[in-house]
Amino acid sequence: MHNSHYIGRANTHTRWFSLNCNAHCASCHLNFTHRYWEHQEWYRTKIGQGCEDLIWERIRERDKMMMKYTINDLKDMFEHYDAEYSIMKSKRDSGVKGVINFEDYD
C-alpha cells in the first residue's frame, strides 16, 4: 500500500494532513499520479467536495501566514505520528477491520 496524496507532497501545508492522504495499491497510485483528473473524480466521489474544500482552505490559510515547519516542528510531528501509528497497529492487531482514523498533528 502507498500513501497517495491528493495534493502533491511538495505542498507541506497538506503533506501530512489526513484528508489529503489515502491508501492505494502501487498500480492505482501510479495511475492517479499520471491521470490527475481520474484522481480528482475518485476523490470527490469517495471523500467528497467538502473535504476537498477543506484542503484548499488549509493551503490558503497557511500561505497567508507564510507558515514554515521548523526542525523541532518536524521532530514533534514525527513523534506524534509514530504514536498514532502504534495505536492504529495495536487496533489492527486486536482485530479491528476497515478504516482506522487517527488524529492529525495540527
C-alpha angles and dihedrals in degrees: 000000000000130000101240115199119211090202108037123263091249088077100078092188089072103020094103098025109122095221088059096051126078132169114241134165115253093259095052091044091053091046092051091046092058097034104046094169089062090049090050092050092046092048095049092047096044103033103020141240091267092062091047089052090052091054093052090045090054091052093050093047095050094043088056090051090046085226118189126179116239124214089257091051089053092048091050090047091051091051091048095050092042088057091045090051090052090052092048092047091050091051092048091047090052091056105267109152132196127020117000111195124212138194117262117233096240 
